[in-house]
């Protein structure tokens, strides 16, 4: 006899229902069989590969595409011949259609088309989800909770134990990275899945509720561990919707359930408060309370994200139609305040603003209509507990899209496609279009979808293979650039951001290695994908000029100057001027130099009072030298001990002078800098001067500083004996030319160090030869600081090693890093000691001092000894977060 499928309700549907008249094993019968196919798609969250630049996005894309293709292949016999387009589906098709149409005016249609394909994949996943009706399967939801428990457990272990092996295996930048690469990505995925975990826990009883209860607790704990503030705000908004909708509030608050729910929250919060954050998160986000408080603080002061939005809105593009889908990073690069090229995946961390910039008011309207339709379905079906869970995910995402971007968060958008399929299926709506197509055509479309999505996945596989090849060559001692350029690169046709970044970097590597042919291939590919990338244009100019192709080189130089303005790099307009002079075109040469002089933005310089001046008058004026291109100046001024000012002390100054009018206090150290402002192609641009410091005169008799004591030529042994730290000792030694152990004075110097070492705990062992006793730094100006190492040499080293020093930065600062480190969020500072390590005698101490081009950012420092031929000699030592890199040099240093 045939069995009828049991109707589903709040408990998630039938357990092992079989198809009508079916005789197959129940696991593969609807709803469990098709639902397991969607479970395969949802498993995208666990897919990642180390050793790749795109270690999360590409592997996840490949898995999702292949799983969706498999789903269409397996379920091809269930394709309906009915065609109905709902309001939600119609709004999404309008948005996709207009995004595709915008490629006609996009700066680079290839980049936009690939980004459009990235939206087609969740669209196909949505169609597969409707076909599987996974929400009717009890077994699916059980396995979903098991998966969520595993995902959350991995993240909690990573957060609580920094040396846990999984921390070092999963690729990414910010722990807990779990399997998605970044804590903000983790927060987004938890936000869109957490409502379903809560739904399952509230609708199941007895032992059946233990698995979702465990998943809920671990997910709540990991959500707090991520310190992802946008996810917190979105989750709170989703919970407010749950309260307003009331769909499963009775189940949540019935009997002892409400006490259990409150208990889960209390336990999660208590654990999150007790467990300290890893150093990689930074001091600003150490505790849950501090992180929550910072949400409100950011609303009151200038936040880097607000600055990003202001910059994006200042770029001159059409507000009506936008710059074309995916083209904003290309269009905005010439206007970048930092002068760096924006990568092709650069977004403004606001999906609504991104839609306006890419597609204009028309595209933004379609985008808002789509989410408006989704919210309408959410509210219409609010009495159904499962719809409330899907609705909470939608509400949370709508809120979170104000603070983040979702285009490359594959796991989250795939799951959201399933949630929207659930919502659009369970809430009845009147279609905007109904029609019928023949079964043959329906199956043909199904085969086209299967082959198309599968081919898309295969295309991504080749790119992933190429990504691995690039990374292997990057780590090789004798890199084969020619093979990469001619045999690997042509196969890489997907993930333009990874391809562009790799070619951008390898064009430099190949040129330095003396392979201009390969450098030219990489540069041409990078420039084809990103027409406003400075580096490949510079390399193509250089290779063309050196090969005697002068006309080509000058054409590229003209393109460079026209794109980035005469303020970009003086050598290129000078090169153009010289070329015209050599051709006897004196008037053109003079015109170029004149225009360059009028537009060349130079950072404010020549401060008065001079940098590090002392005894300055209270009512003095600050002066600096500007140039004709600057239209306005902003003065930033703050006292020692205060946070670096983000608000101008004087704004919109027309000249290089600011009267202080008795605004200063006596015997106080002040820091100041000046920002020059003007317009470039109708877009505002700014250039910051260096950081300067001065000290005002005292009201009475002032104390004497260490440099002044040295200047008075007091006896050297007295100075050494009175010194209290290794840095003062070192600077005294430099002042007196004391570099070797020669004579009694050197003995005093050495003995004082020996005495200090007894009070300084050893920081770490660098290797079997050297111990690191102390590390510190002094900031010299805004973009430069001086680092100090204190080593004790146990055994003589037989090689000359470099000192490897790298600084990890927070996500909000990654765009300020050089391109080579931006993908990993790391600034690299490597240098050779002045006295080679092979000359360091055993049994001695060694103080190493070096100046670094470090921006005023908080860095998490790591250091090691490194030799090009053999790699690291010893282990990498974690020096911790150095937040004082935000501070200017203190008085007397």
Secondary structure, DSSP 4 states (H G I P E B T S, - for coil): ---PPPP--TT-S-SS---TT--S-GGGSTTHHHHHHHHHHHGGGG---SSSTTTTHHHHHHHHHHHHHHHHHHTGGG--SEEEE-HHHHHHHHHHHHHHHGGGS-S-HHHHHHHHHHHHHHHHHHHHHHHHTGGG-HHHHHHHHHHHHHHHHHHHHHHH-TT-HHHHHS--SBSS-TTTSBHHHHHHHHHHHHHHHHHHHHH--GGGGHHHHHHHHHHHHHHHHHT-HHHHHHHHHHHHHHHHH-SSHHHHSSTTHHHHHHHHHHHHHHHHHHSPPPGGG-GGGSSHHHHHHHHHHHHHS--HHHHHHHHHHHS---TTT-S-TT-HHHHHGGG-TT-PPPPTT---S-HHHHHHHHHHHHHHHHHHHHHHHHHHHHHHTTTSHHHHHHHHHHHHHHHHTTT---TT-HHHHHHHHHHHHHHHHHS----SEEEE--HHHHHHHHHHHHHHHHHHHHHHHHHHHHHHHHHHHHH-SS--HHHIIIIIGGG--S-HHHHHHHHHHHHHHHHHTT-HHHHHHHHHHHHHH-TT-HHHHHHHHHHHHHTT-HHHHHHHHHHHHHHH-TTS-HHHHHHHHHHHHHTT-HHHHHHHHHHHHHH-----EEEESPTTEEEE-TTPEEEEE--TT--EEEEEEEETTSPPP-S-SEEEESSSEEE-SS---TT-EEEEEEEEEEEETTEEEEEE---EEEEEPPSSPPPPPHHHHHHTT--HHHHHHH--SHHHHHHHHHHTT--S--SHHHHHHHHHHHHHHHHS---EE-SSSEEEEEEEEEEEETTEEEEEEEEEESS--SS--EEEEEEE--GGGGGGS-HHHHTTTEEEEEEE-SS-GGG--TT-EEEEEEEE---SS-EEEEEEEEETTTEEEEEEEEEEEEGGGGSPPPTT-
